Each structure stands twice: as structure tokens, then as C-alpha cells.
């Protein structure tokens, strides 16, 4: 065999497989490094290893309280006494001619809000009587009354809020954050999802990794029993047997990775190893026995109405303490097309106290300054009424409204005790400081230390980002 024939037979993959110990040695060095058995190896790191952002960010963790369905801003956050003047009457055609509505017609009559608003805190921000606990945190909250979006149906609206696009297949904000920052937790996922209520219409697309490696997708936790289905070993399977099976599986996956170079296989190896570590750490996470009675009372754990969401809020705080980077709390559904007052009160009774408890608990533990809290849905509700059941006036509801709605933020780089933006007398259009969904996303990333235009991932020949080709940091929000 001459030199030319030898070179023809040698492929790049063959070289890395058989020379210098191959990729297996690199993987072994990485795994030993995680366990602290080696000196730091430059350039070899877990995909979830902590990473530096573009600049020092004030927030290290995010808790996104996603209120799926579209909470009614004029019944909770944006008082509109001017609705009384129009109540029971249709709006002029000049105000509704360009309006896109999901269900009601443009000549639907206006519905005044029966809610009572009053100012809270030194800031004097007005909140509804349905959310007195959140209102008690007024001086820590930045209330945005001028949010808007282009999507007026649930799933597209949720996709736009979470991924920056109404198209399927894009990474969600939690995936982007863990891709950019990694995680400070070795034994829990970097991106965790906690669900309550009746289930979201967007489902797993709200916490998908899209075209990012699957390591970065959200992991759905349950608030009772096994945190993750099938996390416990079946009867008769010991930890030693489980470890031996995982070792064999890892070796097979490593062999496949060496042959193909497919990064999804590397993600699979990392996910199996993380799942094994979680078997030991996750049950402790759910053990509230060391929490004080005062803390359990604060979150409403012992109250049937607040127990589910309160448990998730307490879990979110405990996850922040353990280094989880992004916690998505999904509570559904706020889609009150009918029975507005009764259904809205039920949701507020379930979430108001725990949400405020989370702010207060993080603050007293010195964690609020480094934890960014976001609360809100994919859009708001119309000032006009929707009647699906004519048997009673109490069945009145509101349709989807993307043109003007409210969200709030607290902690992690956000200036509290202020209101940003304003809407007209009917809560119909924004009159001051419009904030698009992409602007909100850009601001969240800024609080974490990212220039949103530079946090990108190469896919299908171009660099994608969370904010697509838009978005500006809302500087008024920043501390």
C-alpha cells in the first residue's frame, strides 16, 4: 500500500476514533471533571454548565408565571371608569373597523367592570379588589399597562410570547435562557415547568427546545408523588442495577456518537445522567417538612383554594435556591368568554396569595434582586361583552383582545413601584409607551446580561434569535 492509498482510506472520523484515545477519552475527561476528579479541561463542558452572558446581568434566574388564556386587564390592573358611560351600548364603527375579533361581532355592547380599584403602597398603583395580595407588593412591581401582540387566538399568541414567532418549531424563552446561561444546578434540570389549573392550549410547545439541542427543553414537574413520571425505579430494581444499565446505555450511545458526531446523542447521554442524579435530589425538593409553619401559611399550602398554585410557588423558590435557571409556571385557564366574574375570582383566589408570597419570600431571603419574576398571559380581554349563555346576566364574559393588555414584572433588574404605559378610556387602544411582546423578551434577556440581537443559534443557514428581527429593551423598566 502506497501513501496515496493510505490517505484515501483514512477518514477524519477514523482518525478521531483511533488516534489519541479518540472521542471516548474526551468524554471520560468531561465526566470525571464533573465529579471533580480532574483538573479543569479547557473547552470541554456540559451543555448545561454555567456560562457568562454578554455583560453582567442583575438577574440570575427567571420565574415566569404564565397565566394562560388572557387575564382581563380592565378587571385586574387597568381601571376604566369610562366604561360606565358606554356600558350596554356598541362602540362607534370608527373605533372597531380595523379590529380583529376571535368570536364576538364588532357591534357587541360594552361591559363596564364591577371591580373596585384602589391605590396601594407608596407608589399608589391601583389594583383590583380581586388581587389584594399582589397589590400589597405594589412597590416591588413594575406594572405594564401597554402590552400588545399581533396574535388574537390562544396558540399563536402563546407561541409568539414564548418563542417570538407564531410558527411551530422555534425554541421557547426558557430554552434560550438555558442555552445562553447554562444552569447552576447539577442535580435538577436548568429549565423546569410547573403546571396548575386545567391545562394550557399550547401544551408542550410553550416549553419546547425547538431546533436547539433537546438538553435545553423544559422538564415538566408534578407537585405530588414522583416529580417526574417514571422517575422512581420499578419494584425489584436497585440503584446499583439502574447504574449498571445506564453505564451500558451510555457506552452504546457514546459509540454511536463517535461514529456519527450527532450532538443530539450527546444531549441524550447528558439527559440520562441528569435523570439518574434527579432520582436522588428531586424527592428532597418536594419535602416541605423543614419549611416553617409560617412559610407554609404564607403560600397557602394548607388552604384548598391556594394549595396547588401555592405548592408550585414554593417549589419555584426552592428551585431558585438550588440553581435552576428558568422556572415556567403555567396556570390555566383565564379564558373567560363566559361567567367572567365567577371564573375570574376563582383564578384570583387560587393565585393571588401565592404569587405575592413568592415575591415576599424571595425578598426576605435576599433572592429577589437576582430573580426576575414575570406575570401575564398571551393577550388581554375586550371592553365589549360576550354572551354565550343568555339564561342569566351573570354569564357575561369578554373576548380576546391583543391590542392593549397588562403584565407585570418584579425583581432581577426591574424598577418596582411604577406603571409603564397607558390605554384610552375604554382600555381599547394604547395611548402611551407601547410595549410589544418582542420588547418584553428583549428586556428579560437584558436583565440576564444578554444583548438580544447577539444571542443567536445557526439553523437552516441563518442565525435565529428569540426576538426574531424586532424588539427593543424597555429602559423605563430597568432599575
MOSULKA-V471692 format. One record per pair of residues at least 12 apart in sequence whose ideal C-beta (glycine too) atoms are under 6 Angstrom apart, sorted by the first residue. I is the first residue (numbers start at 1). J is the second residue. D is the distance in whole Angstrom. If there is no record, write none. Layout:
BEGIN
I | J | D
I | J | D
END
This chain:
BEGIN
17 | 258 | 6
23 | 258 | 5
27 | 254 | 6
29 | 41 | 5
30 | 44 | 5
47 | 215 | 5
48 | 182 | 5
48 | 183 | 5
48 | 190 | 5
49 | 182 | 5
50 | 182 | 5
50 | 184 | 5
51 | 181 | 6
51 | 182 | 4
53 | 448 | 6
53 | 449 | 3
53 | 450 | 5
54 | 449 | 6
54 | 450 | 5
54 | 451 | 5
55 | 449 | 5
56 | 449 | 6
57 | 447 | 6
57 | 448 | 4
57 | 449 | 3
58 | 412 | 6
58 | 413 | 3
58 | 447 | 6
59 | 372 | 4
59 | 412 | 3
59 | 413 | 5
59 | 447 | 4
59 | 448 | 5
60 | 370 | 4
61 | 320 | 5
61 | 325 | 6
61 | 371 | 5
62 | 326 | 5
62 | 372 | 5
63 | 316 | 5
63 | 327 | 5
63 | 373 | 5
64 | 328 | 5
64 | 374 | 5
65 | 329 | 5
65 | 375 | 4
66 | 330 | 5
67 | 331 | 6
67 | 334 | 5
67 | 377 | 4
68 | 200 | 4
68 | 330 | 6
68 | 332 | 4
68 | 333 | 6
69 | 332 | 6
69 | 333 | 4
69 | 334 | 4
69 | 335 | 3
70 | 334 | 6
70 | 377 | 5
70 | 379 | 5
70 | 380 | 6
70 | 381 | 6
70 | 400 | 6
71 | 334 | 4
71 | 377 | 5
72 | 381 | 4
72 | 398 | 6
73 | 380 | 4
73 | 405 | 5
73 | 406 | 4
74 | 113 | 5
74 | 427 | 4
75 | 113 | 5
75 | 115 | 5
75 | 344 | 6
76 | 128 | 5
76 | 131 | 6
77 | 406 | 4
78 | 145 | 5
78 | 406 | 5
78 | 427 | 6
79 | 117 | 4
79 | 126 | 5
80 | 427 | 5
82 | 425 | 3
83 | 110 | 6
83 | 112 | 4
83 | 383 | 6
84 | 112 | 5
86 | 110 | 4
87 | 110 | 5
87 | 112 | 4
88 | 109 | 5
89 | 109 | 6
89 | 110 | 6
90 | 107 | 4
90 | 109 | 6
100 | 152 | 5
101 | 399 | 6
102 | 152 | 6
102 | 153 | 6
102 | 399 | 6
102 | 400 | 4
103 | 399 | 5
104 | 386 | 5
104 | 399 | 5
108 | 384 | 4
109 | 385 | 6
110 | 383 | 6
110 | 384 | 6
111 | 385 | 4
111 | 396 | 6
115 | 128 | 4
115 | 129 | 6
116 | 129 | 5
120 | 135 | 4
120 | 138 | 4
121 | 138 | 4
121 | 139 | 4
122 | 139 | 6
123 | 138 | 5
123 | 139 | 5
123 | 417 | 4
125 | 138 | 4
125 | 143 | 6
125 | 419 | 6
130 | 345 | 6
130 | 348 | 4
131 | 348 | 6
131 | 352 | 5
133 | 352 | 5
133 | 353 | 5
133 | 356 | 4
134 | 352 | 6
134 | 355 | 6
134 | 356 | 5
136 | 356 | 6
137 | 356 | 5
137 | 359 | 5
139 | 416 | 6
139 | 417 | 4
140 | 359 | 6
140 | 410 | 5
140 | 416 | 4
141 | 408 | 5
141 | 410 | 5
141 | 416 | 5
142 | 409 | 5
142 | 414 | 5
142 | 415 | 6
142 | 416 | 6
142 | 418 | 6
142 | 477 | 5
143 | 408 | 5
143 | 419 | 5
144 | 407 | 5
144 | 420 | 5
144 | 421 | 6
144 | 435 | 5
145 | 406 | 5
145 | 421 | 5
146 | 421 | 2
146 | 430 | 5
146 | 433 | 5
146 | 434 | 5
146 | 435 | 5
147 | 405 | 5
147 | 407 | 5
147 | 435 | 5
148 | 403 | 6
149 | 379 | 6
149 | 402 | 5
149 | 437 | 5
151 | 166 | 6
152 | 400 | 5
152 | 402 | 5
154 | 201 | 4
155 | 201 | 6
155 | 202 | 5
157 | 378 | 3
157 | 379 | 5
158 | 202 | 4
158 | 206 | 6
158 | 378 | 5
160 | 437 | 6
161 | 378 | 5
161 | 437 | 5
162 | 206 | 5
164 | 441 | 6
164 | 466 | 5
164 | 467 | 5
164 | 468 | 5
165 | 468 | 6
169 | 210 | 5
170 | 210 | 5
171 | 209 | 6
171 | 210 | 4
171 | 212 | 4
172 | 207 | 5
172 | 208 | 6
174 | 191 | 4
174 | 207 | 6
174 | 218 | 5
174 | 326 | 4
174 | 328 | 5
175 | 209 | 4
175 | 212 | 5
175 | 216 | 4
175 | 217 | 6
176 | 466 | 5
177 | 325 | 6
177 | 326 | 5
178 | 190 | 4
178 | 191 | 5
178 | 216 | 5
178 | 325 | 5
178 | 326 | 6
179 | 212 | 5
179 | 216 | 5
180 | 450 | 6
180 | 455 | 5
181 | 325 | 6
183 | 325 | 5
184 | 323 | 3
185 | 322 | 5
185 | 323 | 4
185 | 324 | 5
187 | 277 | 4
187 | 281 | 4
188 | 322 | 6
188 | 324 | 5
189 | 219 | 4
190 | 325 | 5
191 | 218 | 4
191 | 326 | 5
192 | 219 | 6
192 | 221 | 6
192 | 319 | 6
192 | 324 | 5
192 | 327 | 5
193 | 207 | 5
193 | 218 | 4
193 | 220 | 5
193 | 328 | 5
194 | 221 | 6
194 | 312 | 4
194 | 329 | 5
195 | 330 | 5
196 | 308 | 5
196 | 309 | 5
196 | 312 | 6
196 | 331 | 5
197 | 331 | 5
197 | 332 | 4
198 | 332 | 5
198 | 333 | 5
199 | 332 | 6
200 | 330 | 5
200 | 332 | 5
207 | 328 | 6
211 | 459 | 5
213 | 263 | 6
213 | 267 | 5
214 | 267 | 5
215 | 267 | 4
215 | 270 | 6
218 | 328 | 6
223 | 311 | 5
223 | 312 | 6
227 | 282 | 4
227 | 286 | 6
231 | 279 | 6
246 | 272 | 6
246 | 276 | 6
250 | 269 | 6
253 | 265 | 5
253 | 268 | 6
253 | 269 | 5
285 | 318 | 6
298 | 357 | 4
299 | 313 | 6
299 | 314 | 5
299 | 354 | 5
299 | 357 | 5
300 | 353 | 5
300 | 354 | 6
305 | 349 | 5
305 | 350 | 6
306 | 353 | 5
306 | 354 | 6
309 | 350 | 5
309 | 351 | 5
309 | 354 | 5
310 | 354 | 4
312 | 329 | 5
313 | 354 | 4
313 | 358 | 4
317 | 361 | 6
320 | 367 | 6
320 | 371 | 5
331 | 351 | 6
334 | 347 | 6
334 | 377 | 6
336 | 397 | 5
337 | 386 | 5
337 | 388 | 6
337 | 397 | 4
338 | 388 | 5
338 | 389 | 6
338 | 395 | 5
338 | 397 | 4
339 | 395 | 6
340 | 396 | 6
340 | 397 | 5
340 | 398 | 6
359 | 410 | 6
368 | 411 | 4
371 | 411 | 5
371 | 412 | 5
372 | 411 | 5
372 | 412 | 3
372 | 447 | 5
373 | 410 | 5
373 | 411 | 5
374 | 409 | 5
375 | 408 | 5
376 | 407 | 3
379 | 400 | 6
379 | 402 | 4
379 | 405 | 6
380 | 401 | 5
380 | 405 | 3
381 | 398 | 4
381 | 401 | 5
382 | 398 | 5
382 | 399 | 5
382 | 401 | 4
383 | 426 | 5
383 | 427 | 5
383 | 428 | 6
386 | 398 | 6
386 | 399 | 5
403 | 429 | 6
404 | 423 | 5
404 | 429 | 6
404 | 430 | 5
412 | 447 | 5
413 | 447 | 4
413 | 479 | 6
414 | 477 | 6
415 | 479 | 4
420 | 433 | 5
420 | 476 | 5
421 | 433 | 4
435 | 474 | 6
438 | 467 | 5
438 | 470 | 4
438 | 471 | 3
439 | 471 | 6
439 | 472 | 5
439 | 474 | 5
441 | 466 | 5
441 | 467 | 5
441 | 471 | 6
442 | 467 | 5
442 | 471 | 4
442 | 472 | 6
442 | 473 | 5
443 | 473 | 5
443 | 474 | 5
443 | 477 | 5
446 | 473 | 5
452 | 467 | 5
452 | 471 | 6
END
